């Protein structure tokens, strides 16, 4: 049996420190988001994670590679891209 974990990217940069809907805007993680991704690495080290799949957006890729700790394969897949929610 396989287990699938659905994990959202860490907190993204939002310009003013406020959360907002950023849709396909390609922004990186902020300081908090990087800390969250590092906590995911701590979790992944004790959980049987064999691969990480990510959308190509910066915040997602940063989360995935930080979570992998360089030890879990990361697959970037365009099909996982954010849906366009409009203006």
VEXRO-880359 format. One record per residue (C-alpha): residue number from 1; residue in one letter; chain; x, y, z. Coordinates in nm, 2 decimals, always signed. Each point is the difference from the previous one (the first is absolute). Layout:
// VEXRO-880359
nr	rest	kette	east	north	up
NUM	a	A	X	Y	Z
...
//
This chain:
// VEXRO-880359
nr	rest	kette	east	north	up
1	x	A	+0.00	+0.00	+0.00
2	x	A	+0.12	+0.35	-0.08
3	x	A	-0.06	+0.32	+0.19
4	x	A	-0.04	+0.33	-0.18
5	x	A	+0.07	+0.31	+0.20
6	x	A	-0.13	+0.33	-0.14
7	x	A	+0.22	+0.28	+0.13
8	x	A	-0.04	+0.37	-0.08
9	x	A	+0.30	+0.21	-0.07
10	x	A	+0.14	+0.22	+0.28
11	x	A	-0.10	+0.36	+0.05
12	x	A	+0.08	+0.21	-0.31
13	x	A	+0.12	+0.36	-0.03
14	x	A	-0.30	+0.22	-0.01
15	x	A	+0.14	+0.35	-0.04
16	x	A	-0.14	+0.15	+0.31
17	x	A	+0.01	-0.30	+0.24
18	x	A	-0.37	-0.06	-0.06
19	x	A	-0.15	-0.33	-0.12
20	x	A	-0.18	+0.03	-0.33
21	x	A	-0.10	-0.22	-0.29
22	x	A	+0.30	+0.00	-0.24
23	x	A	-0.11	-0.27	-0.24
24	x	A	+0.26	-0.05	-0.28
25	x	A	+0.22	+0.29	+0.12
26	x	A	+0.35	-0.15	+0.03
27	x	A	+0.12	+0.12	+0.33
28	x	A	+0.26	-0.17	+0.23
29	x	A	-0.05	-0.09	+0.36
30	x	A	+0.05	+0.26	+0.27
31	x	A	+0.20	-0.06	+0.32
32	x	A	-0.29	-0.17	+0.17
33	x	A	-0.06	-0.22	-0.31
34	x	A	+0.37	-0.11	+0.01
35	x	A	-0.03	-0.09	+0.36
36	x	A	-0.32	-0.20	-0.07
37	x	A	+0.18	-0.19	-0.28
38	x	A	+0.28	-0.09	+0.24
39	x	A	-0.26	-0.14	+0.24
40	x	A	-0.13	-0.21	-0.28
41	x	A	+0.35	-0.14	-0.04
42	x	A	+0.00	-0.10	+0.36
43	x	A	-0.33	-0.17	-0.05
44	x	A	+0.11	-0.17	-0.32
45	x	A	+0.30	-0.15	+0.17
46	x	A	-0.22	-0.21	+0.23
47	x	A	-0.27	-0.07	-0.25
48	x	A	+0.03	-0.25	-0.29
49	x	A	+0.00	+0.26	-0.28
50	x	A	+0.14	-0.15	-0.32
51	x	A	-0.06	+0.29	-0.24
52	x	A	-0.12	+0.36	+0.00
53	x	A	-0.20	+0.14	-0.29
54	x	A	-0.02	+0.38	-0.05
55	x	A	-0.14	+0.26	-0.24
56	x	A	+0.27	+0.21	-0.17
57	x	A	-0.09	+0.32	+0.20
58	x	A	+0.29	+0.14	+0.20
59	x	A	-0.18	-0.03	+0.34
60	x	A	-0.09	-0.37	-0.07
61	x	A	+0.35	-0.09	-0.13
62	x	A	+0.16	+0.16	+0.30
63	x	A	-0.22	-0.19	+0.23
64	x	A	+0.05	-0.33	-0.18
65	x	A	+0.38	+0.02	-0.01
66	x	A	+0.03	+0.12	+0.36
67	x	A	-0.23	-0.27	+0.11
68	x	A	+0.21	-0.26	-0.19
69	x	A	+0.31	+0.09	+0.19
70	x	A	+0.19	-0.11	-0.32
71	x	A	-0.09	-0.36	+0.09
72	x	A	-0.35	-0.05	-0.15
73	x	A	-0.06	+0.03	-0.38
74	x	A	-0.19	+0.31	-0.11
75	x	A	-0.21	-0.02	-0.32
76	x	A	-0.11	+0.34	-0.14
77	x	A	-0.32	-0.05	-0.20
78	x	A	-0.18	+0.28	-0.20
79	x	A	-0.33	-0.18	+0.05
80	x	A	+0.01	+0.09	+0.37
81	x	A	+0.01	+0.37	-0.08
82	x	A	-0.24	+0.24	+0.18
83	x	A	-0.34	+0.06	-0.16
84	x	A	-0.06	+0.35	-0.13
85	x	A	-0.25	+0.16	+0.23
86	x	A	-0.01	+0.33	-0.18
87	x	A	+0.07	+0.35	+0.11
//
